[in-house]
Amino acid sequence: MHNEKYNWIKIAESVAEIPFNDNGLAEVNAAGKLVCVGRFENTLFAFAPKCPHASGTFLHGTIDAQGNVVCPLHRYKFCLKNGRNVTGEGYYLKHWPVDIQDEGVFIGLEKGLLANLF
């Protein structure tokens, strides 16, 4: 059941429909905004498509063995679970919950904040 704190935006009919690249990353449209989706250990994570440091595109990055998305420009790493910058630079990666239901795959965007998320 969806958490009422969020507006749940359907991004795909199923996980198989998400266009993941060989690194387990994809970009999808969520209510007209580009969102990156990462797959790590059979779990999906949604986060901002660009690094908060220098706007490197995460789609061209990787996910390391610890479950961090790695920016392709300067190798800054961010935890997929909580958005923390684990390499110590002090940045924070915006991220959102993903919910997989029989009706499709959804990303939860906080209510009232849609315009300010990106």
A tleap script that builds the chain and sets N, CA, C and O, in Angstrom:
source leaprc.protein.ff14SB
mol = sequence {
  NMET HIE ASN GLU LYS TYR ASN TRP ILE LYS
  ILE ALA GLU SER VAL ALA GLU ILE PRO PHE
  ASN ASP ASN GLY LEU ALA GLU VAL ASN ALA
  ALA GLY LYS LEU VAL CYS VAL GLY ARG PHE
  GLU ASN THR LEU PHE ALA PHE ALA PRO LYS
  CYS PRO HIE ALA SER GLY THR PHE LEU HIE
  GLY THR ILE ASP ALA GLN GLY ASN VAL VAL
  CYS PRO LEU HIE ARG TYR LYS PHE CYS LEU
  LYS ASN GLY ARG ASN VAL THR GLY GLU GLY
  TYR TYR LEU LYS HIE TRP PRO VAL ASP ILE
  GLN ASP GLU GLY VAL PHE ILE GLY LEU GLU
  LYS GLY LEU LEU ALA ASN LEU CPHE
}
set mol.1.N position { 0.836 -1.186 0.000 }
set mol.1.CA position { 0.000 0.000 0.000 }
set mol.1.C position { 0.876 1.243 0.000 }
set mol.1.O position { 1.872 1.304 0.721 }
set mol.2.N position { 0.516 2.213 -0.789 }
set mol.2.CA position { 1.300 3.442 -0.896 }
set mol.2.C position { 1.211 4.282 0.375 }
set mol.2.O position { 0.155 4.368 1.002 }
set mol.3.N position { 2.325 4.897 0.745 }
set mol.3.CA position { 2.385 5.830 1.853 }
set mol.3.C position { 1.695 7.122 1.427 }
set mol.3.O position { 1.978 7.646 0.350 }
set mol.4.N position { 0.793 7.642 2.261 }
set mol.4.CA position { 0.000 8.834 1.915 }
set mol.4.C position { 0.812 10.122 1.924 }
set mol.4.O position { 0.310 11.162 1.500 }
set mol.5.N position { 2.041 10.079 2.391 }
set mol.5.CA position { 2.909 11.259 2.414 }
set mol.5.C position { 3.336 11.668 1.001 }
set mol.5.O position { 3.796 12.789 0.786 }
set mol.6.N position { 3.183 10.762 0.052 }
set mol.6.CA position { 3.705 10.971 -1.300 }
set mol.6.C position { 2.614 10.980 -2.364 }
set mol.6.O position { 1.547 10.389 -2.196 }
set mol.7.N position { 2.912 11.662 -3.455 }
set mol.7.CA position { 2.181 11.494 -4.704 }
set mol.7.C position { 2.906 10.378 -5.437 }
set mol.7.O position { 4.090 10.512 -5.746 }
set mol.8.N position { 2.224 9.288 -5.718 }
set mol.8.CA position { 2.861 8.139 -6.352 }
set mol.8.C position { 2.708 8.240 -7.862 }
set mol.8.O position { 1.596 8.219 -8.391 }
set mol.9.N position { 3.837 8.350 -8.544 }
set mol.9.CA position { 3.876 8.540 -9.987 }
set mol.9.C position { 4.279 7.221 -10.642 }
set mol.9.O position { 5.331 6.658 -10.340 }
set mol.10.N position { 3.441 6.749 -11.525 }
set mol.10.CA position { 3.742 5.496 -12.222 }
set mol.10.C position { 4.815 5.752 -13.283 }
set mol.10.O position { 4.673 6.640 -14.124 }
set mol.11.N position { 5.894 4.959 -13.229 }
set mol.11.CA position { 6.982 5.128 -14.196 }
set mol.11.C position { 7.087 3.970 -15.175 }
set mol.11.O position { 7.765 4.084 -16.196 }
set mol.12.N position { 6.426 2.858 -14.880 }
set mol.12.CA position { 6.488 1.698 -15.774 }
set mol.12.C position { 5.388 0.715 -15.397 }
set mol.12.O position { 4.899 0.705 -14.267 }
set mol.13.N position { 5.014 -0.103 -16.360 }
set mol.13.CA position { 4.035 -1.168 -16.103 }
set mol.13.C position { 4.646 -2.288 -15.272 }
set mol.13.O position { 3.953 -2.949 -14.499 }
set mol.14.N position { 5.960 -2.498 -15.440 }
set mol.14.CA position { 6.670 -3.543 -14.700 }
set mol.14.C position { 8.149 -3.181 -14.650 }
set mol.14.O position { 8.603 -2.304 -15.384 }
set mol.15.N position { 8.900 -3.857 -13.782 }
set mol.15.CA position { 10.344 -3.631 -13.687 }
set mol.15.C position { 11.015 -3.946 -15.021 }
set mol.15.O position { 11.965 -3.268 -15.415 }
set mol.16.N position { 10.529 -4.963 -15.712 }
set mol.16.CA position { 11.118 -5.368 -17.001 }
set mol.16.C position { 11.015 -4.265 -18.054 }
set mol.16.O position { 11.783 -4.257 -19.015 }
set mol.17.N position { 10.082 -3.343 -17.885 }
set mol.17.CA position { 9.887 -2.256 -18.845 }
set mol.17.C position { 10.885 -1.101 -18.645 }
set mol.17.O position { 11.043 -0.265 -19.534 }
set mol.18.N position { 11.547 -1.051 -17.503 }
set mol.18.CA position { 12.508 0.025 -17.225 }
set mol.18.C position { 13.787 -0.254 -18.019 }
set mol.18.O position { 14.337 -1.352 -17.935 }
set mol.19.N position { 14.266 0.735 -18.794 }
set mol.19.CA position { 15.405 0.507 -19.694 }
set mol.19.C position { 16.779 0.581 -19.014 }
set mol.19.O position { 17.571 1.480 -19.298 }
set mol.20.N position { 17.052 -0.370 -18.115 }
set mol.20.CA position { 18.341 -0.379 -17.416 }
set mol.20.C position { 19.489 -0.618 -18.376 }
set mol.20.O position { 19.387 -1.432 -19.294 }
set mol.21.N position { 20.597 0.107 -18.155 }
set mol.21.CA position { 21.802 -0.147 -18.941 }
set mol.21.C position { 22.599 -1.272 -18.253 }
set mol.21.O position { 22.145 -1.839 -17.260 }
set mol.22.N position { 23.768 -1.582 -18.782 }
set mol.22.CA position { 24.590 -2.668 -18.239 }
set mol.22.C position { 25.059 -2.398 -16.808 }
set mol.22.O position { 25.452 -3.325 -16.101 }
set mol.23.N position { 25.020 -1.126 -16.377 }
set mol.23.CA position { 25.439 -0.769 -15.026 }
set mol.23.C position { 24.286 -0.742 -14.030 }
set mol.23.O position { 24.473 -0.352 -12.878 }
set mol.24.N position { 23.085 -1.157 -14.466 }
set mol.24.CA position { 21.939 -1.183 -13.572 }
set mol.24.C position { 21.304 0.170 -13.347 }
set mol.24.O position { 20.656 0.390 -12.324 }
set mol.25.N position { 21.482 1.097 -14.306 }
set mol.25.CA position { 20.941 2.445 -14.185 }
set mol.25.C position { 20.028 2.766 -15.366 }
set mol.25.O position { 20.245 2.294 -16.482 }
set mol.26.N position { 19.004 3.577 -15.100 }
set mol.26.CA position { 18.074 4.002 -16.153 }
set mol.26.C position { 17.575 5.403 -15.822 }
set mol.26.O position { 17.599 5.825 -14.665 }
set mol.27.N position { 17.129 6.110 -16.836 }
set mol.27.CA position { 16.453 7.379 -16.634 }
set mol.27.C position { 15.004 7.206 -17.064 }
set mol.27.O position { 14.725 6.617 -18.108 }
set mol.28.N position { 14.083 7.724 -16.252 }
set mol.28.CA position { 12.660 7.611 -16.534 }
set mol.28.C position { 11.997 8.965 -16.329 }
set mol.28.O position { 12.559 9.861 -15.699 }
set mol.29.N position { 10.798 9.095 -16.870 }
set mol.29.CA position { 10.009 10.304 -16.712 }
set mol.29.C position { 9.034 10.096 -15.555 }
set mol.29.O position { 8.278 9.124 -15.538 }
set mol.30.N position { 9.055 11.017 -14.588 }
set mol.30.CA position { 8.120 10.975 -13.456 }
set mol.30.C position { 7.436 12.336 -13.385 }
set mol.30.O position { 8.024 13.309 -12.912 }
set mol.31.N position { 6.210 12.398 -13.849 }
set mol.31.CA position { 5.429 13.639 -13.840 }
set mol.31.C position { 6.154 14.761 -14.585 }
set mol.31.O position { 6.147 15.912 -14.148 }
set mol.32.N position { 6.780 14.415 -15.714 }
set mol.32.CA position { 7.450 15.416 -16.532 }
set mol.32.C position { 8.864 15.740 -16.095 }
set mol.32.O position { 9.511 16.593 -16.703 }
set mol.33.N position { 9.359 15.085 -15.060 }
set mol.33.CA position { 10.722 15.303 -14.561 }
set mol.33.C position { 11.558 14.051 -14.789 }
set mol.33.O position { 11.068 12.931 -14.646 }
set mol.34.N position { 12.813 14.249 -15.142 }
set mol.34.CA position { 13.733 13.142 -15.349 }
set mol.34.C position { 14.239 12.640 -14.000 }
set mol.34.O position { 14.696 13.427 -13.171 }
set mol.35.N position { 14.156 11.332 -13.784 }
set mol.35.CA position { 14.600 10.692 -12.548 }
set mol.35.C position { 15.484 9.521 -12.934 }
set mol.35.O position { 15.212 8.828 -13.914 }
set mol.36.N position { 16.541 9.299 -12.169 }
set mol.36.CA position { 17.393 8.131 -12.386 }
set mol.36.C position { 16.899 7.010 -11.470 }
set mol.36.O position { 16.528 7.244 -10.320 }
set mol.37.N position { 16.903 5.805 -11.999 }
set mol.37.CA position { 16.535 4.618 -11.227 }
set mol.37.C position { 17.727 3.674 -11.256 }
set mol.37.O position { 18.287 3.389 -12.315 }
set mol.38.N position { 18.106 3.198 -10.080 }
set mol.38.CA position { 19.197 2.244 -9.976 }
set mol.38.C position { 18.697 0.931 -9.420 }
set mol.38.O position { 17.802 0.899 -8.575 }
set mol.39.N position { 19.285 -0.155 -9.901 }
set mol.39.CA position { 18.922 -1.491 -9.413 }
set mol.39.C position { 20.144 -2.091 -8.738 }
set mol.39.O position { 21.201 -2.234 -9.352 }
set mol.40.N position { 19.986 -2.444 -7.450 }
set mol.40.CA position { 21.069 -3.040 -6.685 }
set mol.40.C position { 20.484 -4.138 -5.816 }
set mol.40.O position { 19.560 -3.895 -5.040 }
set mol.41.N position { 21.018 -5.342 -5.943 }
set mol.41.CA position { 20.569 -6.512 -5.187 }
set mol.41.C position { 19.042 -6.655 -5.237 }
set mol.41.O position { 18.391 -6.819 -4.205 }
set mol.42.N position { 18.489 -6.592 -6.436 }
set mol.42.CA position { 17.053 -6.769 -6.695 }
set mol.42.C position { 16.161 -5.731 -6.021 }
set mol.42.O position { 14.969 -5.971 -5.829 }
set mol.43.N position { 16.725 -4.586 -5.661 }
set mol.43.CA position { 15.953 -3.478 -5.099 }
set mol.43.C position { 16.122 -2.274 -6.020 }
set mol.43.O position { 17.207 -2.039 -6.552 }
set mol.44.N position { 15.036 -1.509 -6.208 }
set mol.44.CA position { 15.087 -0.312 -7.040 }
set mol.44.C position { 15.173 0.931 -6.164 }
set mol.44.O position { 14.563 1.006 -5.098 }
set mol.45.N position { 15.947 1.904 -6.640 }
set mol.45.CA position { 16.139 3.174 -5.950 }
set mol.45.C position { 15.941 4.294 -6.964 }
set mol.45.O position { 16.377 4.182 -8.110 }
set mol.46.N position { 15.281 5.377 -6.545 }
set mol.46.CA position { 15.061 6.527 -7.417 }
set mol.46.C position { 15.799 7.730 -6.842 }
set mol.46.O position { 15.756 7.977 -5.637 }
set mol.47.N position { 16.474 8.475 -7.712 }
set mol.47.CA position { 17.267 9.603 -7.251 }
set mol.47.C position { 17.450 10.613 -8.381 }
set mol.47.O position { 17.139 10.334 -9.539 }
set mol.48.N position { 17.956 11.782 -8.025 }
set mol.48.CA position { 18.182 12.844 -9.008 }
set mol.48.C position { 19.108 12.335 -10.111 }
set mol.48.O position { 20.042 11.584 -9.829 }
set mol.49.N position { 18.866 12.729 -11.358 }
set mol.49.CA position { 19.658 12.207 -12.471 }
set mol.49.C position { 21.070 12.778 -12.584 }
set mol.49.O position { 21.908 12.233 -13.302 }
set mol.50.N position { 21.333 13.889 -11.865 }
set mol.50.CA position { 22.653 14.515 -11.962 }
set mol.50.C position { 23.278 14.662 -10.588 }
set mol.50.O position { 22.590 14.878 -9.591 }
set mol.51.N position { 24.581 14.543 -10.557 }
set mol.51.CA position { 25.347 14.677 -9.324 }
set mol.51.C position { 25.217 16.105 -8.788 }
set mol.51.O position { 25.306 17.058 -9.562 }
set mol.52.N position { 25.010 16.269 -7.482 }
set mol.52.CA position { 24.888 17.612 -6.915 }
set mol.52.C position { 26.206 18.390 -6.925 }
set mol.52.O position { 26.197 19.597 -6.685 }
set mol.53.N position { 27.319 17.743 -7.190 }
set mol.53.CA position { 28.612 18.423 -7.211 }
set mol.53.C position { 28.842 19.177 -8.515 }
set mol.53.O position { 28.970 20.401 -8.508 }
set mol.54.N position { 28.897 18.456 -9.632 }
set mol.54.CA position { 29.222 19.095 -10.920 }
set mol.54.C position { 28.298 18.635 -12.045 }
set mol.54.O position { 28.644 18.740 -13.221 }
set mol.55.N position { 27.135 18.132 -11.683 }
set mol.55.CA position { 26.089 17.735 -12.637 }
set mol.55.C position { 26.463 16.588 -13.566 }
set mol.55.O position { 25.960 16.502 -14.686 }
set mol.56.N position { 27.341 15.713 -13.106 }
set mol.56.CA position { 27.614 14.507 -13.883 }
set mol.56.C position { 26.344 13.677 -13.990 }
set mol.56.O position { 25.583 13.586 -13.026 }
set mol.57.N position { 26.107 13.080 -15.131 }
set mol.57.CA position { 24.899 12.294 -15.357 }
set mol.57.C position { 25.090 10.886 -14.823 }
set mol.57.O position { 25.940 10.139 -15.306 }
set mol.58.N position { 24.291 10.528 -13.817 }
set mol.58.CA position { 24.436 9.213 -13.196 }
set mol.58.C position { 24.181 8.063 -14.163 }
set mol.58.O position { 24.705 6.969 -13.954 }
set mol.59.N position { 23.407 8.272 -15.194 }
set mol.59.CA position { 23.163 7.219 -16.179 }
set mol.59.C position { 24.484 6.701 -16.752 }
set mol.59.O position { 24.577 5.538 -17.146 }
set mol.60.N position { 25.497 7.555 -16.799 }
set mol.60.CA position { 26.813 7.164 -17.321 }
set mol.60.C position { 27.771 6.730 -16.212 }
set mol.60.O position { 28.954 6.493 -16.459 }
set mol.61.N position { 27.248 6.628 -14.993 }
set mol.61.CA position { 28.057 6.197 -13.864 }
set mol.61.C position { 27.930 4.708 -13.620 }
set mol.61.O position { 27.603 3.938 -14.524 }
set mol.62.N position { 28.192 4.318 -12.393 }
set mol.62.CA position { 28.124 2.908 -12.012 }
set mol.62.C position { 27.500 2.791 -10.622 }
set mol.62.O position { 27.283 3.792 -9.939 }
set mol.63.N position { 27.218 1.564 -10.221 }
set mol.63.CA position { 26.843 1.251 -8.849 }
set mol.63.C position { 27.920 0.324 -8.315 }
set mol.63.O position { 28.196 -0.723 -8.901 }
set mol.64.N position { 28.532 0.714 -7.195 }
set mol.64.CA position { 29.632 -0.092 -6.667 }
set mol.64.C position { 29.107 -1.272 -5.841 }
set mol.64.O position { 27.899 -1.416 -5.653 }
set mol.65.N position { 30.014 -2.106 -5.354 }
set mol.65.CA position { 29.652 -3.328 -4.633 }
set mol.65.C position { 28.967 -3.056 -3.295 }
set mol.65.O position { 28.332 -3.953 -2.740 }
set mol.66.N position { 29.082 -1.832 -2.763 }
set mol.66.CA position { 28.450 -1.481 -1.494 }
set mol.66.C position { 27.067 -0.854 -1.678 }
set mol.66.O position { 26.406 -0.528 -0.692 }
set mol.67.N position { 26.625 -0.682 -2.913 }
set mol.67.CA position { 25.315 -0.093 -3.161 }
set mol.67.C position { 25.321 1.412 -3.233 }
set mol.67.O position { 24.342 2.060 -2.863 }
set mol.68.N position { 26.419 1.979 -3.707 }
set mol.68.CA position { 26.528 3.418 -3.899 }
set mol.68.C position { 26.538 3.725 -5.388 }
set mol.68.O position { 27.169 3.012 -6.168 }
set mol.69.N position { 25.840 4.785 -5.785 }
set mol.69.CA position { 25.926 5.223 -7.166 }
set mol.69.C position { 27.163 6.122 -7.264 }
set mol.69.O position { 27.396 6.974 -6.407 }
set mol.70.N position { 27.952 5.912 -8.327 }
set mol.70.CA position { 29.221 6.606 -8.497 }
set mol.70.C position { 29.121 7.547 -9.690 }
set mol.70.O position { 28.808 7.122 -10.802 }
set mol.71.N position { 29.388 8.827 -9.452 }
set mol.71.CA position { 29.346 9.824 -10.519 }
set mol.71.C position { 30.488 9.575 -11.505 }
set mol.71.O position { 31.616 9.307 -11.090 }
set mol.72.N position { 30.203 9.662 -12.809 }
set mol.72.CA position { 31.252 9.410 -13.796 }
set mol.72.C position { 32.292 10.526 -13.901 }
set mol.72.O position { 33.370 10.292 -14.447 }
set mol.73.N position { 32.009 11.729 -13.399 }
set mol.73.CA position { 32.961 12.833 -13.541 }
set mol.73.C position { 34.092 12.807 -12.527 }
set mol.73.O position { 35.264 12.807 -12.903 }
set mol.74.N position { 33.746 12.784 -11.234 }
set mol.74.CA position { 34.765 12.882 -10.193 }
set mol.74.C position { 34.738 11.716 -9.211 }
set mol.74.O position { 35.432 11.742 -8.194 }
set mol.75.N position { 33.935 10.690 -9.512 }
set mol.75.CA position { 33.850 9.459 -8.708 }
set mol.75.C position { 33.250 9.683 -7.324 }
set mol.75.O position { 33.458 8.857 -6.435 }
set mol.76.N position { 32.516 10.763 -7.114 }
set mol.76.CA position { 31.818 10.944 -5.842 }
set mol.76.C position { 30.788 9.821 -5.734 }
set mol.76.O position { 30.171 9.426 -6.723 }
set mol.77.N position { 30.618 9.317 -4.512 }
set mol.77.CA position { 29.711 8.192 -4.288 }
set mol.77.C position { 28.583 8.601 -3.343 }
set mol.77.O position { 28.783 9.334 -2.375 }
set mol.78.N position { 27.386 8.097 -3.664 }
set mol.78.CA position { 26.201 8.395 -2.865 }
set mol.78.C position { 25.461 7.100 -2.555 }
set mol.78.O position { 25.247 6.270 -3.439 }
set mol.79.N position { 25.073 6.934 -1.294 }
set mol.79.CA position { 24.329 5.759 -0.864 }
set mol.79.C position { 22.951 5.758 -1.522 }
set mol.79.O position { 22.220 6.745 -1.437 }
set mol.80.N position { 22.601 4.663 -2.173 }
set mol.80.CA position { 21.306 4.570 -2.832 }
set mol.80.C position { 20.154 4.575 -1.825 }
set mol.80.O position { 19.053 5.013 -2.160 }
set mol.81.N position { 20.385 4.104 -0.613 }
set mol.81.CA position { 19.319 4.007 0.382 }
set mol.81.C position { 18.940 5.350 0.999 }
set mol.81.O position { 17.766 5.595 1.276 }
set mol.82.N position { 19.938 6.232 1.218 }
set mol.82.CA position { 19.629 7.463 1.949 }
set mol.82.C position { 20.173 8.748 1.318 }
set mol.82.O position { 19.950 9.832 1.857 }
set mol.83.N position { 20.874 8.650 0.199 }
set mol.83.CA position { 21.375 9.841 -0.492 }
set mol.83.C position { 22.639 10.445 0.088 }
set mol.83.O position { 23.129 11.454 -0.419 }
set mol.84.N position { 23.177 9.845 1.145 }
set mol.84.CA position { 24.387 10.394 1.762 }
set mol.84.C position { 25.595 10.265 0.845 }
set mol.84.O position { 25.769 9.270 0.141 }
set mol.85.N position { 26.415 11.295 0.878 }
set mol.85.CA position { 27.679 11.300 0.146 }
set mol.85.C position { 28.694 10.527 0.993 }
set mol.85.O position { 29.146 11.018 2.027 }
set mol.86.N position { 29.050 9.315 0.551 }
set mol.86.CA position { 29.890 8.448 1.378 }
set mol.86.C position { 31.382 8.654 1.167 }
set mol.86.O position { 32.193 8.043 1.863 }
set mol.87.N position { 31.757 9.508 0.215 }
set mol.87.CA position { 33.178 9.791 -0.006 }
set mol.87.C position { 33.629 11.052 0.717 }
set mol.87.O position { 34.778 11.464 0.563 }
set mol.88.N position { 32.749 11.678 1.504 }
set mol.88.CA position { 33.146 12.739 2.417 }
set mol.88.C position { 33.115 14.166 1.908 }
set mol.88.O position { 33.578 15.068 2.607 }
set mol.89.N position { 32.587 14.403 0.719 }
set mol.89.CA position { 32.593 15.765 0.191 }
set mol.89.C position { 31.476 16.641 0.746 }
set mol.89.O position { 31.508 17.860 0.581 }
set mol.90.N position { 30.482 16.030 1.407 }
set mol.90.CA position { 29.443 16.801 2.066 }
set mol.90.C position { 28.196 17.073 1.246 }
set mol.90.O position { 27.334 17.837 1.680 }
set mol.91.N position { 28.080 16.475 0.085 }
set mol.91.CA position { 26.897 16.674 -0.746 }
set mol.91.C position { 25.801 15.695 -0.340 }
set mol.91.O position { 26.042 14.741 0.398 }
set mol.92.N position { 24.591 15.950 -0.836 }
set mol.92.CA position { 23.453 15.085 -0.558 }
set mol.92.C position { 22.702 14.857 -1.859 }
set mol.92.O position { 22.414 15.806 -2.588 }
set mol.93.N position { 22.387 13.612 -2.150 }
set mol.93.CA position { 21.676 13.257 -3.371 }
set mol.93.C position { 20.189 13.107 -3.071 }
set mol.93.O position { 19.802 12.291 -2.235 }
set mol.94.N position { 19.357 13.891 -3.750 }
set mol.94.CA position { 17.912 13.763 -3.585 }
set mol.94.C position { 17.493 12.371 -4.037 }
set mol.94.O position { 17.937 11.878 -5.074 }
set mol.95.N position { 16.634 11.749 -3.244 }
set mol.95.CA position { 16.184 10.400 -3.568 }
set mol.95.C position { 14.737 10.228 -3.121 }
set mol.95.O position { 14.252 10.967 -2.264 }
set mol.96.N position { 14.052 9.247 -3.706 }
set mol.96.CA position { 12.635 9.029 -3.447 }
set mol.96.C position { 12.344 7.537 -3.363 }
set mol.96.O position { 13.054 6.723 -3.952 }
set mol.97.N position { 11.291 7.184 -2.623 }
set mol.97.CA position { 10.936 5.759 -2.506 }
set mol.97.C position { 10.376 5.206 -3.814 }
set mol.97.O position { 9.784 5.925 -4.619 }
set mol.98.N position { 10.583 3.905 -3.994 }
set mol.98.CA position { 10.040 3.173 -5.138 }
set mol.98.C position { 9.119 2.103 -4.588 }
set mol.98.O position { 9.447 1.428 -3.612 }
set mol.99.N position { 7.965 1.952 -5.217 }
set mol.99.CA position { 6.998 0.947 -4.784 }
set mol.99.C position { 6.591 0.121 -6.003 }
set mol.99.O position { 6.133 0.664 -7.008 }
set mol.100.N position { 6.761 -1.181 -5.901 }
set mol.100.CA position { 6.389 -2.085 -6.995 }
set mol.100.C position { 5.078 -2.759 -6.616 }
set mol.100.O position { 4.997 -3.457 -5.605 }
set mol.101.N position { 4.062 -2.547 -7.428 }
set mol.101.CA position { 2.727 -3.099 -7.208 }
set mol.101.C position { 2.326 -3.924 -8.432 }
set mol.101.O position { 3.009 -3.891 -9.456 }
set mol.102.N position { 1.234 -4.655 -8.327 }
set mol.102.CA position { 0.712 -5.392 -9.489 }
set mol.102.C position { 0.377 -4.443 -10.633 }
set mol.102.O position { 0.478 -4.815 -11.802 }
set mol.103.N position { -0.028 -3.201 -10.293 }
set mol.103.CA position { -0.420 -2.223 -11.310 }
set mol.103.C position { 0.758 -1.533 -11.975 }
set mol.103.O position { 0.573 -0.852 -12.984 }
set mol.104.N position { 1.976 -1.690 -11.436 }
set mol.104.CA position { 3.141 -1.070 -12.042 }
set mol.104.C position { 4.191 -0.671 -11.029 }
set mol.104.O position { 4.132 -1.040 -9.857 }
set mol.105.N position { 5.166 0.104 -11.521 }
set mol.105.CA position { 6.269 0.601 -10.693 }
set mol.105.C position { 6.024 2.092 -10.462 }
set mol.105.O position { 5.771 2.842 -11.404 }
set mol.106.N position { 6.102 2.512 -9.196 }
set mol.106.CA position { 5.786 3.883 -8.820 }
set mol.106.C position { 6.942 4.523 -8.058 }
set mol.106.O position { 7.664 3.852 -7.320 }
set mol.107.N position { 7.107 5.840 -8.252 }
set mol.107.CA position { 8.054 6.635 -7.471 }
set mol.107.C position { 7.226 7.587 -6.617 }
set mol.107.O position { 6.286 8.209 -7.109 }
set mol.108.N position { 7.576 7.699 -5.338 }
set mol.108.CA position { 6.850 8.579 -4.423 }
set mol.108.C position { 7.499 9.939 -4.332 }
set mol.108.O position { 8.606 10.070 -3.809 }
set mol.109.N position { 6.815 10.959 -4.839 }
set mol.109.CA position { 7.293 12.331 -4.739 }
set mol.109.C position { 6.485 13.027 -3.653 }
set mol.109.O position { 5.257 12.938 -3.638 }
set mol.110.N position { 7.168 13.721 -2.743 }
set mol.110.CA position { 6.475 14.323 -1.605 }
set mol.110.C position { 5.395 15.284 -2.059 }
set mol.110.O position { 5.601 16.076 -2.978 }
set mol.111.N position { 4.258 15.211 -1.420 }
set mol.111.CA position { 3.126 16.070 -1.768 }
set mol.111.C position { 3.493 17.526 -1.526 }
set mol.111.O position { 4.129 17.860 -0.526 }
set mol.112.N position { 3.087 18.385 -2.449 }
set mol.112.CA position { 3.311 19.816 -2.319 }
set mol.112.C position { 4.698 20.274 -2.678 }
set mol.112.O position { 4.961 21.476 -2.723 }
set mol.113.N position { 5.597 19.340 -2.935 }
set mol.113.CA position { 6.976 19.709 -3.230 }
set mol.113.C position { 7.406 19.384 -4.650 }
set mol.113.O position { 8.572 19.568 -4.998 }
set mol.114.N position { 6.483 18.902 -5.475 }
set mol.114.CA position { 6.839 18.432 -6.815 }
set mol.114.C position { 7.648 19.467 -7.602 }
set mol.114.O position { 8.635 19.113 -8.247 }
set mol.115.N position { 7.252 20.710 -7.557 }
set mol.115.CA position { 7.931 21.748 -8.339 }
set mol.115.C position { 9.335 22.058 -7.800 }
set mol.115.O position { 10.177 22.578 -8.533 }
set mol.116.N position { 9.586 21.744 -6.539 }
set mol.116.CA position { 10.873 22.089 -5.933 }
set mol.116.C position { 11.851 20.920 -5.834 }
set mol.116.O position { 12.922 21.062 -5.246 }
set mol.117.N position { 11.500 19.779 -6.397 }
set mol.117.CA position { 12.342 18.598 -6.207 }
set mol.117.C position { 13.562 18.553 -7.114 }
set mol.117.O position { 14.533 17.864 -6.804 }
set mol.118.N position { 13.531 19.261 -8.208 }
set mol.118.CA position { 14.601 19.081 -9.182 }
set mol.118.C position { 15.357 20.359 -9.427 }
set mol.118.O position { 16.295 20.377 -10.225 }
savepdb mol mol.pdb
quit
